[in-house]
């Protein structure tokens, strides 16, 4: 079997570029969020901490280690996208015309909606008891997540998370600018969901114009109460399928400093809580 050394060199360079890109993105977004919320403004923002306790250093080291491992899998997704493009299977295109800028906006929204749907249903499937230890257990080792947990997956889950882009590119024409904007939004929302602090205003869930978007509280509750709050970007599938935690809005009000009713969910989950893994 003949292996083209030039082709192999290109693959190696692509994989290295991909890994460095993922690492830099992680360091900037997750590392930046950690510095702001856990170091520089920790005391000033303590009132917006979702869970009262701060996670231990061992947990954060684990989150970083698994994230670095996930990036290897993400590189494979990038390579697969490049292979599909070279074979002519991918719908990626490089010239803005004739589709124009309007289509770019539409395709960005479409990609976000496709990913949100993919994430909800694959995430919920990975919570099926036979699959959970094979795909999703590592991510839930972070009961009190930090920004470093944004990509803390075992390799099998990293594959499920990463494969959506090359698959979507087979059917949805996208410009590389759209791919970068989607990647930016996805990274921000991943870090936001694992931030451990709520940064949105207290009226956010009261407005019909904003309540459809997820909050940091929403995903933080998923790490404590694992059978609820599966969504990534939007609070649409959880509402349609009845998988929102019944006290989600009360917990949001508590964190934002405006108690709703007489019952509020505490910021700490007791060690013996039956809903905790």
C-alpha positions in Angstrom: 0.0 0.0 0.0 1.5 3.3 -1.1 1.2 6.3 1.2 1.7 9.7 -0.4 4.1 11.5 2.0 2.9 14.9 0.8 -0.7 14.0 1.6 0.3 12.6 5.0 2.2 15.9 5.7 -0.8 17.9 4.8 -3.0 15.8 7.1 -0.5 16.3 10.0 -0.4 20.0 9.5 -4.2 20.2 9.3 -4.5 18.2 12.5 -1.9 20.3 14.3 -3.7 23.5 13.2 -7.0 22.2 14.3 -5.7 21.2 17.7 -4.0 24.5 18.3 -7.1 26.3 17.2 -9.3 24.4 19.7 -6.8 24.9 22.5 -6.5 28.6 21.9 -10.3 29.0 21.7 -10.6 27.0 25.0 -7.9 29.0 26.7 -9.4 32.4 25.6 -13.1 31.7 26.4 -12.9 29.2 29.3 -9.7 30.6 30.7 -11.0 34.2 30.4 -14.3 33.4 32.1 -12.5 31.6 34.9 -10.2 34.6 35.5 -13.0 37.1 35.5 -15.5 35.1 37.6 -13.3 33.0 39.8 -10.3 35.3 40.4 -10.7 39.0 39.5 -14.4 39.6 40.3 -15.0 36.7 42.6 -16.0 38.7 45.6 -18.0 41.3 43.7 -20.1 38.6 41.8 -20.5 36.2 44.7 -24.2 37.0 44.9 -24.7 35.6 41.4 -22.9 32.3 42.2 -25.4 29.5 41.4 -24.1 27.0 43.9 -22.7 28.2 47.2 -19.5 26.2 47.2 -16.6 26.6 44.9 -15.3 23.4 43.2 -12.0 21.9 44.2 -8.8 22.1 42.2 -8.8 18.4 41.5 -12.2 18.7 39.7 -10.9 21.6 37.5 -7.7 19.6 36.6 -9.9 16.7 35.5 -12.1 19.1 33.4 -9.0 20.5 31.7 -7.5 17.1 31.1 -10.7 15.7 29.5 -11.1 18.8 27.4 -7.6 18.5 26.0 -8.5 14.9 25.1 -11.7 15.9 23.5 -9.8 18.2 21.2 -8.1 15.2 19.6 -11.5 13.9 18.6 -12.6 17.3 17.4 -9.6 17.3 15.1 -10.9 14.1 13.5 -14.2 16.0 12.8 -12.3 18.7 11.0 -10.4 16.1 9.0 -13.6 14.4 8.0 -15.1 17.8 6.9 -12.0 18.3 4.7 -12.3 14.9 3.2 -16.0 15.4 2.4 -15.1 18.7 0.8 -12.3 17.2 -1.4 -14.7 14.4 -2.5 -17.3 17.0 -3.5 -19.8 15.7 -1.0 -19.8 18.8 1.3 -22.0 21.8 0.7 -19.4 24.2 1.9 -18.7 27.1 -0.5 -16.1 29.9 -0.6 -17.7 32.6 -2.7 -20.4 34.7 -1.1 -22.1 35.3 -4.4 -24.5 34.3 -5.8 -26.2 33.2 -2.6 -25.4 36.6 -1.0 -25.2 37.9 2.6 -28.9 37.3 3.4 -28.5 33.5 2.8 -25.4 33.5 5.0 -27.6 34.8 7.9 -30.3 32.3 7.2 -27.7 29.4 7.0 -26.2 30.5 10.4 -29.6 30.4 12.0 -30.3 27.0 10.4 -27.0 25.6 11.6 -27.7 26.8 15.2 -31.2 25.3 15.1 -29.9 22.0 13.7 -27.2 21.8 16.4 -29.7 22.6 19.1 -32.0 19.8 18.0 -29.1 17.4 17.6 -27.8 18.3 21.0 -31.1 17.9 22.8 -31.9 14.5 21.4 -28.4 13.0 21.6 -27.9 14.4 25.1 -31.2 12.9 26.2 -30.3 9.6 24.6 -26.9 9.5 26.4 -28.8 9.8 29.7 -30.4 6.4 28.9 -29.0 4.2 31.7 -27.2 1.6 29.4 -25.5 4.4 27.4 -24.8 6.8 30.3 -21.5 5.2 31.5 -20.3 4.7 28.0 -20.9 8.3 26.8 -21.8 10.8 29.4 -20.6 9.9 32.9 -17.3 11.9 32.7 -19.1 15.1 32.0 -21.3 14.6 35.1 -18.4 14.1 37.4 -18.6 17.9 37.5 -21.6 18.4 39.9 -20.6 22.0 40.4 -19.2 22.8 36.9 -16.7 25.6 36.0 -15.9 27.1 32.6 -13.2 24.4 32.3 -15.9 21.8 32.0 -17.2 23.2 28.7 -15.6 20.4 26.7 -14.9 17.9 29.4 -16.1 14.7 27.6 -15.0 11.2 27.3 -13.9 10.4 23.7 -17.2 8.7 22.8 -19.2 11.8 23.8 -16.7 14.1 22.1 -17.4 12.2 18.9 -21.2 12.6 19.2 -20.7 16.3 19.9 -18.2 16.9 17.0 -19.8 14.9 14.2 -22.7 17.2 13.8 -20.8 19.8 11.7 -19.5 17.4 9.0 -22.9 15.8 8.8 -24.7 19.2 8.6 -22.3 20.4 5.9 -23.4 17.4 3.7 -26.9 19.0 3.4 -26.7 22.7 4.4 -24.7 25.0 2.1 -22.4 27.1 4.4 -19.7 29.6 3.9 -16.6 29.3 6.2 -17.6 32.6 7.8 -20.9 31.0 9.0 -18.9 28.0 10.4 -16.7 30.4 12.4 -19.7 32.4 13.7 -21.5 29.2 14.7 -18.3 28.0 16.4 -18.1 31.3 18.3 -21.7 31.1 19.5 -21.4 27.4 20.4 -18.2 28.1 22.5 -19.8 31.1 24.2 -22.9 29.1 25.1 -20.9 26.1 26.3 -18.8 28.3 28.6 -21.9 30.2 29.7 -23.7 27.0 30.6 -20.9 25.9 32.8 -20.0 29.3 34.2 -21.3 28.7 37.7 -22.6 32.2 37.8 -25.7 33.8 36.3 -25.0 37.0 34.4 -28.4 37.6 32.8 -30.9 40.1 34.3 -33.5 39.0 36.7 -36.4 39.8 34.3 -35.0 37.5 31.6 -37.4 34.6 32.2 -40.3 36.9 32.7 -40.2 38.3 29.2 -41.8 36.4 26.3 -39.0 37.8 24.0 -36.1 36.3 26.0 -37.4 33.3 28.0 -36.9 31.0 25.0 -33.1 31.3 25.4 -31.3 29.2 27.9 -29.6 30.6 31.0 -26.5 29.5 33.0 -28.9 28.4 35.8 -30.6 26.1 33.4 -27.6 24.0 32.6 -26.2 24.2 36.1 -29.3 22.6 37.3 -28.8 19.8 34.8 -25.5 19.0 36.5 -27.3 18.6 39.8 -30.7 17.2 38.7 -29.6 15.0 35.8 -33.1 14.1 34.5 -34.0 17.6 33.5 -32.8 20.6 31.4 -31.2 18.8 28.4 -31.2 21.8 26.0 -28.1 23.7 24.8 -29.1 27.0 23.2 -32.8 27.4 23.6 -35.4 26.4 26.1 -37.8 25.1 23.4 -37.3 21.4 23.3 -37.3 21.1 27.1 -40.6 23.0 27.2 -42.1 20.9 24.4 -41.0 17.6 25.9 -41.7 18.5 29.5 -38.1 18.1 30.6 -37.6 21.5 32.2 -36.9 21.2 35.9 -40.2 22.1 37.7 -38.4 24.6 39.9 -36.2 26.1 37.1 -37.7 29.6 37.2 -37.8 29.6 41.0 -34.1 28.8 41.1 -33.3 31.5 38.5 -35.2 34.0 40.7 -33.3 32.9 43.7 -29.9 33.3 42.1 -30.9 36.7 40.7 -32.0 37.9 44.1 -35.7 38.0 43.6 -37.5 35.1 45.4 -40.5 33.7 43.6 -43.1 32.3 46.0 -42.3 30.7 49.3 -40.2 27.8 47.9 -36.7 28.4 46.6 -34.1 25.8 45.5 -30.9 26.0 47.6 -27.6 26.7 46.0 -26.0 23.5 47.5 -27.1 20.0 46.8 -26.8 17.7 49.8 -24.5 14.7 49.3 -27.4 12.3 49.8 -29.7 14.0 47.3 -31.3 11.2 45.3 -31.1 13.1 42.1 -27.4 13.5 42.3 -25.2 10.9 40.6 
